Amino acid sequence: MLRPLLACLITAWLCGGVLQASAQTAPPASPAAKPNIKNGEYIFYAGGCTSCHSAPSSGKCDSPRTKDDLKLVGGRCLKTDFGTFYVSNISPDRETGIGGWSNEDFINAMMKGVSPRGDNYYPAFPYASYQRMTRGDLLDLKAYLDTLPAVASKVPEHDLSFPYNIRSGLSVWKGLYLDGKTFRPDPQKSAKLNRGAYLVEGPGHCGECHTPRDSLGGMDAAKKLGGAPDPEGKGFIPNITPHQTGIGSWSEKDIVYALESGLTPSGDSMGGAMAKVQANMAKLTKEDREAIAAYLKSVPPIASRPKT
Amino acid sequence: MRSIVIGAVFTGILGIGLALAQSDPIKERQELMKSNGRSVGTVTAMLKGEKPFDAKAAADAMGEINGNIGTFVTLFPEGTETGGNTRAKPEIWKNKKDFEDWGAQLKEDTAKAQAAAAGGMDSVRAALAEVGKTCTGCHDDYRAPEKK
Protein backbone atom coordinates (compact mmCIF):
# COMPACT_ATOMS: atom_id res chain seq x y z
CA MET A 1 0.00 0.00 0.00
CA LEU A 2 2.69 2.41 1.06
CA ARG A 3 4.97 1.65 -1.86
CA PRO A 4 2.52 2.49 -4.69
CA LEU A 5 1.64 5.64 -2.84
CA LEU A 6 5.29 6.59 -2.64
CA ALA A 7 5.85 5.80 -6.31
CA CYS A 8 2.84 7.92 -7.13
CA LEU A 9 4.19 10.81 -5.10
CA ILE A 10 7.62 10.58 -6.66
CA THR A 11 6.06 10.56 -10.12
CA ALA A 12 3.99 13.57 -9.25
CA TRP A 13 7.10 15.26 -7.84
CA LEU A 14 9.10 14.65 -11.01
CA CYS A 15 6.30 15.74 -13.28
CA GLY A 16 5.79 18.88 -11.29
CA GLY A 17 7.82 20.89 -13.74
CA VAL A 18 4.98 20.71 -16.23
CA LEU A 19 2.61 22.28 -13.74
CA GLN A 20 5.16 24.83 -12.79
CA ALA A 21 5.30 26.42 -16.20
CA SER A 22 1.65 27.40 -16.05
CA ALA A 23 1.54 28.25 -12.37
CA GLN A 24 3.36 31.55 -12.23
CA THR A 25 2.34 34.89 -13.50
CA ALA A 26 3.10 38.09 -11.68
CA PRO A 27 0.32 40.58 -10.98
CA PRO A 28 0.67 43.82 -12.95
CA ALA A 29 2.91 46.28 -11.15
CA SER A 30 0.79 48.99 -9.58
CA PRO A 31 2.06 52.54 -9.59
CA ALA A 32 4.55 52.57 -6.72
CA ALA A 33 3.73 54.48 -3.58
CA LYS A 34 6.81 55.68 -1.73
CA PRO A 35 7.90 52.83 0.53
CA ASN A 36 7.99 53.37 4.29
CA ILE A 37 11.51 52.28 5.26
CA LYS A 38 10.78 52.67 8.97
CA ASN A 39 7.90 50.20 8.67
CA GLY A 40 10.18 47.98 6.59
CA GLU A 41 12.67 47.88 9.43
CA TYR A 42 9.86 46.99 11.83
CA ILE A 43 8.67 44.17 9.57
CA PHE A 44 12.28 42.99 9.31
CA TYR A 45 12.22 42.34 13.07
CA ALA A 46 8.67 41.00 13.09
CA GLY A 47 9.80 38.54 10.42
CA GLY A 48 13.04 37.62 12.14
CA CYS A 49 14.91 37.68 8.79
CA THR A 50 18.25 38.05 10.48
CA SER A 51 17.86 34.90 12.60
CA CYS A 52 18.44 32.77 9.51
CA HIS A 53 20.08 35.09 7.00
CA SER A 54 22.94 36.56 9.03
CA ALA A 55 26.13 34.53 9.24
CA PRO A 56 26.62 32.07 12.11
CA SER A 57 29.04 33.54 14.65
CA SER A 58 31.50 30.67 14.81
CA GLY A 59 33.01 28.45 12.11
CA LYS A 60 30.15 25.99 12.60
CA CYS A 61 27.46 26.59 10.00
CA ASP A 62 24.72 25.64 12.47
CA SER A 63 25.94 27.75 15.40
CA PRO A 64 22.93 29.16 17.25
CA ARG A 65 24.56 32.60 17.42
CA THR A 66 24.67 35.18 14.71
CA LYS A 67 27.57 37.40 13.80
CA ASP A 68 26.34 40.72 12.44
CA ASP A 69 22.57 40.97 12.40
CA LEU A 70 22.48 43.48 9.56
CA LYS A 71 24.82 41.68 7.16
CA LEU A 72 22.49 39.17 5.58
CA VAL A 73 25.14 37.09 3.87
CA GLY A 74 23.52 33.70 4.45
CA GLY A 75 25.53 30.51 4.70
CA ARG A 76 23.82 29.13 7.79
CA CYS A 77 22.97 25.42 7.38
CA LEU A 78 19.79 23.61 8.36
CA LYS A 79 20.37 19.89 8.68
CA THR A 80 17.08 18.05 8.16
CA ASP A 81 15.79 14.61 7.14
CA PHE A 82 15.61 15.84 3.55
CA GLY A 83 19.28 16.86 3.54
CA THR A 84 21.14 20.07 4.31
CA PHE A 85 19.77 23.44 3.32
CA TYR A 86 22.02 26.49 3.06
CA VAL A 87 20.41 29.86 3.77
CA SER A 88 20.76 32.34 0.92
CA ASN A 89 22.48 35.71 0.76
CA ILE A 90 19.76 38.40 0.82
CA SER A 91 22.10 41.36 1.21
CA PRO A 92 21.83 43.93 -1.60
CA ASP A 93 24.92 42.56 -3.39
CA ARG A 94 24.07 42.40 -7.10
CA GLU A 95 25.99 39.23 -7.88
CA THR A 96 25.52 36.96 -4.88
CA GLY A 97 22.64 38.65 -3.06
CA ILE A 98 19.32 40.19 -4.12
CA GLY A 99 20.62 43.63 -5.11
CA GLY A 100 19.45 43.20 -8.67
CA TRP A 101 15.89 42.31 -7.79
CA SER A 102 12.87 44.35 -8.78
CA ASN A 103 9.94 44.80 -6.43
CA GLU A 104 8.02 42.12 -8.33
CA ASP A 105 10.94 39.70 -8.02
CA PHE A 106 10.80 40.20 -4.28
CA ILE A 107 7.01 39.80 -4.09
CA ASN A 108 7.20 36.60 -6.15
CA ALA A 109 9.88 35.16 -3.89
CA MET A 110 8.01 35.98 -0.69
CA MET A 111 4.49 35.06 -1.80
CA LYS A 112 5.05 32.36 -4.41
CA GLY A 113 8.40 30.92 -3.49
CA VAL A 114 9.76 31.59 -6.97
CA SER A 115 13.13 33.05 -7.91
CA PRO A 116 13.55 35.77 -10.55
CA ARG A 117 14.73 32.99 -12.92
CA GLY A 118 11.55 31.03 -12.25
CA ASP A 119 13.07 28.35 -10.02
CA ASN A 120 11.12 27.06 -7.05
CA TYR A 121 12.43 27.78 -3.59
CA TYR A 122 12.36 25.04 -0.99
CA PRO A 123 9.87 25.77 1.76
CA ALA A 124 12.66 25.85 4.34
CA PHE A 125 12.28 29.49 3.28
CA PRO A 126 8.92 30.06 4.96
CA TYR A 127 6.96 31.55 2.04
CA ALA A 128 3.92 29.46 3.02
CA SER A 129 3.63 31.98 5.86
CA TYR A 130 4.93 35.06 4.02
CA GLN A 131 2.21 34.67 1.39
CA ARG A 132 -0.16 36.06 4.10
CA MET A 133 1.76 39.36 4.29
CA THR A 134 0.36 42.51 2.76
CA ARG A 135 1.94 43.86 -0.38
CA GLY A 136 2.59 47.14 1.40
CA ASP A 137 4.55 45.47 4.19
CA LEU A 138 6.55 43.42 1.69
CA LEU A 139 7.53 46.44 -0.38
CA ASP A 140 8.47 48.38 2.74
CA LEU A 141 10.60 45.42 3.81
CA LYS A 142 12.31 45.31 0.43
CA ALA A 143 13.05 49.04 0.65
CA TYR A 144 14.62 48.50 4.09
CA LEU A 145 16.69 45.51 2.96
CA ASP A 146 18.04 47.70 0.14
CA THR A 147 19.52 50.05 2.76
CA LEU A 148 21.59 47.30 4.46
CA PRO A 149 25.25 46.59 3.61
CA ALA A 150 25.89 44.63 0.41
CA VAL A 151 28.20 41.70 1.07
CA ALA A 152 29.52 39.47 -1.70
CA SER A 153 29.42 35.87 -0.54
CA LYS A 154 28.43 32.81 -2.50
CA VAL A 155 26.47 30.24 -0.53
CA PRO A 156 26.85 26.48 -1.20
CA GLU A 157 24.10 24.64 -3.10
CA HIS A 158 21.61 22.71 -0.95
CA ASP A 159 22.74 19.14 -0.38
CA LEU A 160 19.51 17.13 -0.57
CA SER A 161 18.66 13.50 -1.14
CA PHE A 162 16.57 12.18 -4.07
CA PRO A 163 13.82 13.02 -4.96
CA TYR A 164 13.90 16.24 -2.95
CA ASN A 165 16.84 17.50 -5.00
CA ILE A 166 14.54 17.85 -8.04
CA ARG A 167 13.31 21.42 -7.66
CA SER A 168 10.47 21.15 -10.14
CA GLY A 169 8.81 18.69 -7.77
CA LEU A 170 8.09 21.61 -5.49
CA SER A 171 5.26 22.65 -7.78
CA VAL A 172 3.25 19.76 -6.40
CA TRP A 173 4.02 20.84 -2.89
CA LYS A 174 3.02 24.38 -3.71
CA GLY A 175 -0.24 23.19 -5.22
CA LEU A 176 -1.05 21.68 -1.84
CA TYR A 177 0.17 24.36 0.53
CA LEU A 178 0.18 27.70 -1.26
CA ASP A 179 -3.17 29.37 -1.76
CA GLY A 180 -1.82 32.86 -2.40
CA LYS A 181 -4.27 34.39 0.06
CA THR A 182 -3.12 37.55 1.78
CA PHE A 183 -4.23 37.74 5.41
CA ARG A 184 -7.78 39.08 5.71
CA PRO A 185 -8.88 40.53 9.04
CA ASP A 186 -11.89 38.79 10.54
CA PRO A 187 -14.54 41.51 11.08
CA GLN A 188 -16.04 39.44 13.92
CA LYS A 189 -12.86 39.85 15.93
CA SER A 190 -11.17 42.79 17.61
CA ALA A 191 -8.45 44.81 15.90
CA LYS A 192 -6.03 43.48 18.51
CA LEU A 193 -6.78 39.83 17.74
CA ASN A 194 -6.51 40.49 14.01
CA ARG A 195 -3.18 42.23 14.44
CA GLY A 196 -1.92 39.29 16.52
CA ALA A 197 -3.15 36.79 13.95
CA TYR A 198 -1.40 38.69 11.16
CA LEU A 199 1.90 38.84 13.02
CA VAL A 200 1.78 35.16 14.03
CA GLU A 201 0.55 33.71 10.73
CA GLY A 202 2.33 36.10 8.39
CA PRO A 203 5.67 37.78 9.06
CA GLY A 204 6.25 36.02 12.43
CA HIS A 205 5.85 32.60 10.70
CA CYS A 206 5.50 30.96 14.13
CA GLY A 207 3.81 27.90 12.67
CA GLU A 208 6.82 27.02 10.54
CA CYS A 209 8.40 25.59 13.68
CA HIS A 210 5.54 25.27 16.16
CA THR A 211 3.03 23.53 13.87
CA PRO A 212 3.70 19.84 13.15
CA ARG A 213 4.19 18.87 9.52
CA ASP A 214 2.15 16.27 7.69
CA SER A 215 3.66 13.44 5.65
CA LEU A 216 4.39 15.75 2.71
CA GLY A 217 6.14 18.35 4.80
CA GLY A 218 3.41 20.98 4.88
CA MET A 219 2.08 22.57 8.04
CA ASP A 220 -0.75 20.45 9.45
CA ALA A 221 -3.55 23.03 9.75
CA ALA A 222 -5.56 20.79 12.11
CA LYS A 223 -2.77 20.94 14.67
CA LYS A 224 -1.89 24.58 14.26
CA LEU A 225 0.82 25.72 16.72
CA GLY A 226 0.47 22.43 18.64
CA GLY A 227 4.19 21.74 18.93
CA ALA A 228 6.38 19.60 16.70
CA PRO A 229 9.56 17.59 16.58
CA ASP A 230 12.50 19.83 15.76
CA PRO A 231 13.25 19.37 12.04
CA GLU A 232 16.93 19.59 12.93
CA GLY A 233 16.44 16.66 15.33
CA LYS A 234 17.26 18.55 18.49
CA GLY A 235 14.23 17.84 20.64
CA PHE A 236 10.61 19.06 20.61
CA ILE A 237 9.47 22.55 19.70
CA PRO A 238 6.88 23.62 22.28
CA ASN A 239 3.14 23.57 21.85
CA ILE A 240 2.06 27.24 22.04
CA THR A 241 -1.70 26.68 22.06
CA PRO A 242 -3.75 27.25 25.23
CA HIS A 243 -3.83 23.54 26.12
CA GLN A 244 -2.42 22.11 29.35
CA THR A 245 0.28 20.39 27.29
CA GLY A 246 1.01 23.77 25.70
CA ILE A 247 1.04 27.18 27.32
CA GLY A 248 -2.45 26.90 28.82
CA SER A 249 -1.10 27.81 32.23
CA TRP A 250 0.54 30.99 30.92
CA SER A 251 -1.33 34.27 31.22
CA GLU A 252 -1.27 36.83 28.43
CA LYS A 253 1.14 38.81 30.61
CA ASP A 254 3.40 35.74 30.81
CA ILE A 255 3.55 35.54 27.01
CA VAL A 256 4.16 39.27 26.63
CA TYR A 257 6.93 39.19 29.22
CA ALA A 258 8.54 36.06 27.79
CA LEU A 259 8.69 37.67 24.34
CA GLU A 260 10.14 40.82 25.88
CA SER A 261 12.71 39.18 28.17
CA GLY A 262 13.27 35.59 27.01
CA LEU A 263 12.26 34.35 30.46
CA THR A 264 9.39 31.90 30.90
CA PRO A 265 6.99 31.89 33.88
CA SER A 266 9.08 29.15 35.54
CA GLY A 267 12.13 31.41 35.33
CA ASP A 268 13.75 29.33 32.61
CA SER A 269 15.34 30.94 29.56
CA MET A 270 14.02 30.43 26.05
CA GLY A 271 16.62 28.44 24.21
CA GLY A 272 17.97 27.53 20.80
CA ALA A 273 16.36 29.18 17.81
CA MET A 274 13.72 30.82 20.00
CA ALA A 275 16.36 32.93 21.72
CA LYS A 276 16.98 34.70 18.41
CA VAL A 277 13.28 34.94 17.64
CA GLN A 278 12.68 36.46 21.05
CA ALA A 279 15.44 39.04 20.58
CA ASN A 280 13.53 40.20 17.50
CA MET A 281 10.16 40.13 19.26
CA ALA A 282 11.64 42.33 21.99
CA LYS A 283 12.11 45.05 19.34
CA LEU A 284 8.38 45.19 18.54
CA THR A 285 6.00 47.53 20.34
CA LYS A 286 4.45 46.33 23.58
CA GLU A 287 1.05 46.61 21.89
CA ASP A 288 2.16 44.13 19.22
CA ARG A 289 3.51 41.68 21.79
CA GLU A 290 0.16 41.99 23.56
CA ALA A 291 -1.67 41.35 20.30
CA ILE A 292 0.42 38.21 19.70
CA ALA A 293 -0.32 37.02 23.23
CA ALA A 294 -4.06 37.65 22.87
CA TYR A 295 -4.12 35.75 19.59
CA LEU A 296 -2.16 32.79 20.96
CA LYS A 297 -4.64 32.54 23.83
CA SER A 298 -7.49 32.49 21.29
CA VAL A 299 -6.38 29.64 18.99
CA PRO A 300 -7.91 26.16 19.43
CA PRO A 301 -6.11 24.22 22.18
CA ILE A 302 -4.22 21.22 20.80
CA ALA A 303 -3.03 18.26 22.87
CA SER A 304 0.59 17.35 22.25
CA ARG A 305 3.00 15.07 24.04
CA PRO A 306 2.95 15.81 27.75
CA LYS A 307 5.42 18.30 29.10
CA THR A 308 8.47 16.79 30.75
CA MET B 1 35.87 -18.16 54.06
CA ARG B 2 33.44 -17.93 51.22
CA SER B 3 30.79 -16.25 53.30
CA ILE B 4 33.32 -13.73 54.53
CA VAL B 5 34.20 -12.81 50.94
CA ILE B 6 30.54 -12.53 49.96
CA GLY B 7 29.92 -10.50 53.09
CA ALA B 8 32.80 -8.19 52.25
CA VAL B 9 31.54 -7.72 48.70
CA PHE B 10 28.06 -6.90 49.97
CA THR B 11 29.42 -4.43 52.46
CA GLY B 12 31.46 -2.90 49.66
CA ILE B 13 28.41 -2.53 47.41
CA LEU B 14 26.42 -1.09 50.29
CA GLY B 15 29.23 1.36 50.95
CA ILE B 16 29.32 2.56 47.35
CA GLY B 17 25.54 2.84 47.44
CA LEU B 18 25.67 5.02 50.51
CA ALA B 19 28.42 7.17 49.07
CA LEU B 20 26.32 7.74 45.94
CA ALA B 21 23.27 8.59 48.00
CA GLN B 22 25.28 11.21 49.85
CA SER B 23 26.75 12.76 46.77
CA ASP B 24 24.69 12.97 43.61
CA PRO B 25 26.06 15.92 41.63
CA ILE B 26 23.52 15.48 38.83
CA LYS B 27 20.60 15.78 41.21
CA GLU B 28 22.26 18.58 43.14
CA ARG B 29 22.93 20.71 40.06
CA GLN B 30 19.41 20.09 38.79
CA GLU B 31 17.95 21.20 42.11
CA LEU B 32 20.09 24.34 42.08
CA MET B 33 18.90 25.27 38.59
CA LYS B 34 15.28 24.71 39.63
CA SER B 35 15.88 26.97 42.60
CA ASN B 36 17.44 29.59 40.32
CA GLY B 37 14.38 29.37 38.07
CA ARG B 38 12.17 30.05 41.09
CA SER B 39 14.35 33.01 42.09
CA VAL B 40 14.04 34.51 38.63
CA GLY B 41 10.29 33.79 38.76
CA THR B 42 10.00 35.77 42.01
CA VAL B 43 11.31 38.87 40.24
CA THR B 44 9.46 38.39 36.95
CA ALA B 45 6.16 38.08 38.87
CA MET B 46 6.79 41.62 40.13
CA LEU B 47 7.78 42.93 36.71
CA LYS B 48 4.61 41.46 35.18
CA GLY B 49 2.53 43.17 37.85
CA GLU B 50 1.32 39.89 39.35
CA LYS B 51 2.91 40.69 42.69
CA PRO B 52 3.56 44.10 44.25
CA PHE B 53 7.13 45.28 43.82
CA ASP B 54 9.25 44.39 46.85
CA ALA B 55 12.83 45.63 46.54
CA LYS B 56 14.11 43.44 49.34
CA ALA B 57 12.52 40.24 48.02
CA ALA B 58 13.89 41.01 44.54
CA ALA B 59 17.39 41.63 45.90
CA ASP B 60 17.22 38.45 48.00
CA ALA B 61 16.17 36.38 44.98
CA MET B 62 19.10 37.65 42.94
CA GLY B 63 21.38 37.15 45.93
CA GLU B 64 20.23 33.54 46.12
CA ILE B 65 21.54 32.85 42.60
CA ASN B 66 24.64 34.91 43.25
CA GLY B 67 25.39 32.74 46.26
CA ASN B 68 25.04 29.34 44.61
CA ILE B 69 26.35 29.72 41.06
CA GLY B 70 29.95 29.29 42.22
CA THR B 71 29.01 25.88 43.64
CA PHE B 72 26.89 25.03 40.62
CA VAL B 73 29.79 25.02 38.16
CA THR B 74 31.73 22.59 40.39
CA LEU B 75 28.94 19.99 40.19
CA PHE B 76 30.13 18.55 36.87
CA PRO B 77 32.84 16.07 37.91
CA GLU B 78 34.09 13.39 35.51
CA GLY B 79 31.62 10.52 35.47
CA THR B 80 28.48 12.69 35.58
CA GLU B 81 28.29 13.24 31.83
CA THR B 82 25.20 11.02 31.54
CA GLY B 83 22.42 9.63 33.68
CA GLY B 84 19.69 11.13 35.85
CA ASN B 85 17.98 12.76 32.82
CA THR B 86 20.83 15.19 32.62
CA ARG B 87 20.64 17.73 29.82
CA ALA B 88 24.29 18.69 30.27
CA LYS B 89 26.09 18.69 26.91
CA PRO B 90 29.45 16.91 26.56
CA GLU B 91 30.92 20.31 25.61
CA ILE B 92 30.94 21.22 29.32
CA TRP B 93 33.76 18.75 29.89
CA LYS B 94 35.58 19.84 26.74
CA ASN B 95 35.41 23.57 27.53
CA LYS B 96 35.49 23.64 31.32
CA LYS B 97 37.10 27.08 31.43
CA ASP B 98 34.49 28.66 29.18
CA PHE B 99 31.70 26.99 31.14
CA GLU B 100 33.09 28.38 34.38
CA ASP B 101 33.42 31.81 32.78
CA TRP B 102 29.67 31.76 32.15
CA GLY B 103 29.22 31.05 35.86
CA ALA B 104 31.44 34.01 36.73
CA GLN B 105 29.45 36.18 34.31
CA LEU B 106 26.19 35.20 36.01
CA LYS B 107 27.70 35.98 39.40
CA GLU B 108 28.54 39.47 38.14
CA ASP B 109 25.12 39.97 36.52
CA THR B 110 23.22 38.86 39.60
CA ALA B 111 25.35 41.08 41.86
CA LYS B 112 24.35 44.03 39.67
CA ALA B 113 20.71 42.98 39.69
CA GLN B 114 20.81 42.63 43.45
CA ALA B 115 22.09 46.20 43.74
CA ALA B 116 19.61 47.41 41.12
CA ALA B 117 16.63 46.38 43.24
CA ALA B 118 16.93 49.52 45.36
CA GLY B 119 16.52 51.59 42.19
CA GLY B 120 13.00 50.36 41.55
CA MET B 121 11.21 48.30 38.90
CA ASP B 122 12.75 49.76 35.76
CA SER B 123 16.25 49.39 37.08
CA VAL B 124 15.56 45.74 38.00
CA ARG B 125 13.96 45.13 34.63
CA ALA B 126 17.12 46.26 32.83
CA ALA B 127 19.42 44.29 35.14
CA LEU B 128 17.34 41.12 34.84
CA ALA B 129 17.51 41.39 31.04
CA GLU B 130 21.29 41.03 31.35
CA VAL B 131 20.88 38.03 33.66
CA GLY B 132 18.53 36.49 31.09
CA LYS B 133 21.04 36.96 28.27
CA THR B 134 23.64 35.09 30.28
CA CYS B 135 21.18 32.27 31.03
CA THR B 136 20.38 31.93 27.33
CA GLY B 137 24.00 32.21 26.21
CA CYS B 138 25.20 29.45 28.50
CA HIS B 139 22.16 27.23 27.85
CA ASP B 140 22.68 27.54 24.09
CA ASP B 141 26.16 26.11 24.37
CA TYR B 142 25.92 23.72 27.28
CA ARG B 143 22.33 22.57 27.80
CA ALA B 144 20.70 20.08 25.45
CA PRO B 145 17.04 20.55 24.44
CA GLU B 146 14.40 18.57 26.30
CA LYS B 147 14.26 15.00 25.05
CA LYS B 148 11.71 14.02 22.41
Interface residues (C-beta under 8 A of the other chain):
Chain A: P64 R65 P229 D230 K234 G235 F236 S251 K253 D254 V256 Y257 S261 G262 L263 P265 S266 G267 D268 S269 M270 G271 G272 A275 T308
Chain B: N36 G37 R38 S39 V40 G41 T42 T44 L47 K48 G49 E50 L128 A129 G132 K133 C135 T136 H139 D140 R143 A144 P145 E146 K147 K148
